[in-house]
Amino acid sequence: MPSFARQPLKFLAGVRCPLKTGVCCAVHAHVGIEIVYHATGSGHTRLPRRQLRVPFAEQSAVIYRAGEPHDQVMDRPGEDWCVQVAAPADGGLLADSHLYVPPLSAPALIEDLRLLSHGYARLSADEQTIFSLRATTLLLSLLNIHANLSRREAASQPEQYVLQAEQFIREQLPGIRSVPQIARQVGISDHYLRHLFKARRGKSLVRHLNEIRVERAKALLAHSQLPLKQIATLSGFKDEYYFSAVFRRLAHLPPGQYRKK
């Protein structure tokens, strides 16, 4: 099991940078993984060690591996939101020099980027824990989006529907209330989506949705002191009582006992 699956990666820093047209920063690198979200503007980044030129669009993101030299050239002026996260102790997670994530539409991810890039001079111990958890979740969500897009390009149409459903669940989890809501986003009937998901994943879509909710809740229980009612909301459950019942069924113990363990 990789280290970041047991302990969140440490949030290092966040900053927002207004940028003019042209070369806006010289070649540089960071000790941690850097997420650069291009909130406005467009241009390209250059990775001299790889001899690569990577174009980026407005509202897209580029993730750089720790220690990877890069610069940035703006075709249109704008603003970058940058978040730095410590690399995992085992060195895994980001094998490539960089990853490009197309323009984001998930409000939850954009809100995390906005919050983490605010530029905080000092964080309390509790704030550091929460920011590290949110930064780790953000990074893994972006990596999942990139991986799903790569798989979707080579997948059959039915598999693409299932991948779209899985991605929508990850990105919009707190706001999802029903399978028909997911099906509308994918563009097929909820009956057909249920059939495809069961056939291709070996479990019902409802079970998958609840498993993802419980995994989110486990992370919040382990790494925050938020009350159960708020954890239920953040994990996408309609109320605390339904949350407790589903959690007990899938985790085989109640939320409060899981937190104590």
Buried (B, 14 or more C-beta within 10 A) or exposed (E): EEBBEEEBBBBBBBBBBEBEEEEBBEEEEBEBBBBBBBBBBBBBBBBEEBEEEBEBEEBBBBBBBBEBBBBBBBEEBBBBBBBBBBBBEEEEBBEEBBBBBEEBEBEBBBEBBBBBBEEBEEEEEEEBBBBBBBBBBBBBBBBBBBEBBEEBEEBEEBBBBBBBBBBBBBBBBBEBEEBEEBBBBBEBEBEEBBBBBBEBBEEEBEBBBBBBBBBBBBBBBBBBEBEBEEBBBBBBBEEBEEBBEBBBEBBEEBBEEBBEE
